[in-house]
Amino acid sequence: MKKLYVSFQGEPGAFSEQAARAYFGSQCNPVAREEFRDVFEDVRKKKSFGIIPVENSLFGSVHQNFDLLREYHLYIVGEIKLRIKMNLLSLPGTQLKNIRHVYSHPQGLGQSDKFLRRLKNIQLHPFYDTAGSAKMIAEKQLADSAAIASEQAAIHYGLKILKKSIETDHRNFTRFVVLGTTPVIPKKPGKTSLLFATKNSSGALYQCLGVFALRNINLLKIESRPFVGKPWEYLFFVDVASDVKSKIFIAAIEELKKQTSFLKILGSYEPGRIVR
């Protein structure tokens, strides 16, 4: 079976790696990269795949990746929604009562706030990555410390899980999108992600969204971002419940081109499954 190289941001054991394995299955050969931009560069240069988080159900969007989607000539070719389970990890033999320091990405700490407030005499340390905090504890053999990270990180770094699923809200999901160099045409009814900038005129956004409303195309998401390089102008990221093979969608896009100063189709793809 041919292996597929899939770049992700973070250390081995990161939630992004978990999402990549869930999406690609046994074909997946995950490649850890330091920065999100490195993932985009890998896909661009090696014509492989990448996977990035774009939004979390509790903490909102990953704005940096929206900006990179605008910058790079790549396509969204798939998505997957991963239930994020935060676990407290430590060296084997360490007991919860001995923990004095907890490390994790700021979102890992924030998403576990209720559990952490019940612990006494501990210091919280924001770290660059959830899996990175697990790696650090394993490498430095910190017997009085714990990391908040995935179960995969515990396996990868030989740590034990002191407490499972410590996230405050168990309705914690992150949506990941898969990046490729070639657009796909969904076999099943799909969805499309796009971004556009409106013309500087009264009612411009209303007119842009109207091209979908008039054709009964459902908007699944809309979010604005500053248009980098154009102060006080904004880009709108939109997901719609239609795809490039739909004649109605094609007509909507042709009309949208007339109403916008910038338009980019990020890709059509099948709605992603939820992995719990």
N, C-alpha and C positions, 0 to 999 in steps of 0.2 A: 504494500500500500504506500502510495506516494505521500510524503509528509508535506504539510503546508506550513511555511514559516509565518507566524503571526506575532507582530511586535505589539508590546503593551508597555505602558509607563509604570515604573515601580520596580521593586525587588521581586524575585521569585516568591510565590505565595501570596501576591497581591490579589485583591478582588478582581482586578482586570484580567489576571491570568485565569482565575476561576471562570470568568465569563467567556474567555477565549476557548477554554476546554469544553465548556458547556455548549458553545455554538458549533465548533468544528469537530468535536468528538475525538476519536482515536487518531485522526489525521493531523491533529494540531501539534505543531512543534513551536511552543511559545518562546519568544525572545524578549528578555527584559531590557528596557531602555530607560535612561535616566530622566528624560524630559518628554513632554507631549510632542514637542516639535521633532524630537528624534524619531518618534513613531511615524509621523508624516513623511519625514525624509526617507526612512526605510522603505515605506510603501512606494514613494516616488522613484527612488533609485533602483530598488531591487524588484519592483513590480510584484511584491508579495502582498500580504494583507496586514492590516493593523486593526486594533480595537481600542476604542476610547470611551470614557464615560461622558455623557452630555447633560444628564440631569439626575438629581436624586429627589425622591418623593417628599423628603423632609427639608432638605437644605437648598433645593432649587438647582439652577443650571450651572454648568461648568463653563463660564464665559470665555475662558482662554481657548477652549476647543471650538467654540463658535467662530472666534476670530481666525483660527487656523483653517477652519473649513472654508472661510471666505478667501483666504490667502492662497491655498494650494489647489491645484487642478486635479483633485481626486474626487471619488464618488462614494456616497454611502450605498453599500450593496446589501446590507442586512442589519438587523438589530436583535438584541436580547435584553430581557429585563430580569435582573438578578436580585433575589431577596438577600439583603445584607445582614449577616449574622455576626455580631461582634462577640468575640470570645476573649477571656482573660487568660493569657498564656504565661507560663513560668518555667524555670528549670525543673527537671524531675527532682522530687524530694522537697521542693519548697512548699510551704503551707500558706494559706491565705493570711493567717495572722502575722506572718513574718514579712509581708509585703510593705515596703515603705515608699517605693517609687513606682509610678505607672507611666509608661511611654506609649504614645501613639500619634498618628496624624491628628491635627486639631479637630477634624470631623469625627474621627473615632472617639476622641475624648468627649466631644459635644453630644454625640449620639448615645453615649453611655452615662450621661450626667447623673441620672437618678440612681443608678447602681453605685457610682463612684462616691456620691454624697453619703452613702451609708457606711463607707469605709472610714476608719479612724487613723489618724497619724500618718497620712500618706501625702506625697507631693506629686503633682501632675506635671508631666514634661511633654510639651508639644514636640513632635518629631516629623521628619520630612515625609514619612511613609508608614503605613500600618505594618506591612511586612518588614520594612526596614527596621522598625523598632524590635520586632521579634528576632531578626538577624543579629542586631547589636547585643541583645541580652544573651543570646546563645554564644556569640563570639567572645564576649567579655566575661561570661559566666557570672552574671549578676544575680546572686542568690536572694537579694532583698528587693528584687524588682520584677515587674510584670509588664507585658505588652498587651495592647488591645489590637487583635488582628484576626485573620480568618483561620478556619480549621486547617486549610491547606498550608498556611504558614507554620502551624504547629507541627505538622507532619514533616515539612521540608527542613525545618531547623531543629528537630528533635526535642521540642518542648512539650509540656503537658498542658492540658486545658484545665485550669482551676475552676472556671465558671463558664458555662455555655450561654449563648444568646443573652448577653447583658445589655443589649440596646434598649433604650427607654421605650421606644415605640416599635413594635414588631411589624408594623406596616411600612417597613423601611426597604425601599427598592431603589436600585440604580439602573437607569437605562443606558446601555452601551450600544454604540453603532460600529459596524464593521466597515473599514475603508478598503477600497480597491482602486485600480487604475482604469478599469473598464466598467461602464454602466451596465446594469442588468435590467432585464424586462421580467417582472414578476409573473410566475405561472398562475398564481392565484390572485384574486383582487388585492391590490397593493395600496401602499401609501407613498406619498412623495414629500420630500423635504426641499424647501427652496428658501432663498433670501432675496430681498429686494429693497431698494431705496425709493422713496416717493419723490415726485416732483414737488418743488416748493410752491404749492398753491393751496388755496382753501379747499378742504374736503378731500385732499389727495388720498389719504389712507382709506377713507370711506369708499372712494371709488375703486381702489385696489382690491379691497376685501369684497366689494360688491360683485366682482367678476366671478367669484366662487358662489356667493349667496344666490345670485340670479340663476345659477345652474344646479342648485341644490347639492353643491359639493361641501361636505362638512369640514370645518377647520378643527383640527385636533390640538393644535398648539400655536400660539403666537407670542413672540417676545421681541423686544427692541434692544438694540445695542448701539453704542456710539459708532459712527462710521469713521474708522481710523484714517486720519489724513484730511478729513473734512469736518472741522469743528462745528458743532451744533447741528450736524446732520445725523440721521439715524438709519440703521439697517433693521429690517424686520425679518426674523426667522419664523417660518411658517411650516407646519406639517398639515397636509390635507389628505382626506380619505379618498384618494384617487391616484391613478398612475399614468405613465406615459403612453400606454396602449389604448387609453380611453379617448374617444373622439371628443367627448364633452370637456375633458381636461385639456386636450390640445387646443380647443377653441378658447378656453379660459386663459391659457397661457398667451395665446396670440393677442387677446384683448389686454392682458396684464402688461405686455410689452409696451403698449401705447400709453399706459398710465404711470410707468416707472422710469426713473433715471438710471437704474441699475437692476439687473435681474440675473440670478444664477440658480440653475436647477442642481441641487446637490445629489439627487438620486431618487429613483423609485425602487421599492423593495417590499417584500412581504412583511406584514406586521410581526414583530418578534414574540416568541413565546415567553412565558414567565417561568423562571426556574426558582423553586423554593428550597 
